[in-house]
């Protein structure tokens, strides 16, 4: 998935950009993924608190949606993350000048 350069112009912290890029790299064609917070923190060498702060920052910029998931027996699972913004499938498929953007 190719990120728009505009991500760096939004005034996000570098940790929020890192988390966003990480989630984009894990997302499917619909812009969805579900790694655990612990996995994200470990892979990026961040604390779980920092990952949650990044989620909040991305949510305020309307770049990320989080949905809780549960096991059929009632226990929590990792959240579902939906990437929003310019890189989602619907926005990438718009045509400009005869070519797919």
N, C-alpha and C positions, 0 to 999 in steps of 0.2 A: 504494500500500500504506500503510495507516495503522498507525503504530507505537503500541504500548501506552505509556502514560505511565510505567509501571513501569521502563522502560529507564533513566530518570534516577534511580531509587532503588536501583540495583544497585551503586553505588560505582565505576562504570567511569570511566576518564579521559575527558575531553572529546574526545580524539582517537579513542579506541576507539568512542565513541558516534557520532562523525562517520563513521568507516569503516563501522560497522554500518548507519547510515542510508543511506549511499551504496550499499552492497550491496543493501539492501532496495529502494531505488529502481530498481536495475538488475535485480532478480530477476524471474523469470517466475512463473507461477501455482503452480509447485511449490517456489518459494523458492530457485531455483538461478540462478546467473549465472557468468560467467567473464571479467571484465575483468582486464587485466594489472596487476601491482603498479605498474608505471610509470604506467599510465593513472590508477589510483586516486591515486597520489602527486601526479601533475600536476593532476588535477581538484580535489583537496583542498588543494593547496599544502603538502604534507607531504613529508618525505624517505621514501625507500623503507624505511629502517630503522625509521622511526616506524610505517609501515604494517604491517611485520612484527611490531612490538611490539603493535600493536592486534590483529592476528590472534591472537597468543598470549594476550592478555588475554581476547578474546572466546571463544577455544577453552576456556580454563580455566573460564569461566562457562557452558559448554555452549550457547553462542549461535551458534556457527559451526563448520562442518566444512569442511575443505579436502581436495581430491583432486587429485593430479597428473594432467596430461593430456599425451599424447605424440603427435607426428606419426607417420603410418604408416612414415616413413623413420627414425624413432628420435629425432628432436629434441624438445626440451621445448616445450610450449605453455603458455598461461596456465592456472592451476589452475581447477578447478571449485569454486565456493563454494556451500555449502548453508546457508541461513539456518535456524536452529533456534530454539526458544523458542515463545512464544505466537503468533507471527504466521504460522506455517506453515499451509498449506491445511487440513490435518486438524484443527488446533486452531481455526481460524477458522470451520469449518463446524459446530461443535457448537452446538446450540440451547439457548437459555436463555429461558424464559418465552415460548416461541412465536416468537421472532425469532432470526435468524442473528446470531451474535456475530462 
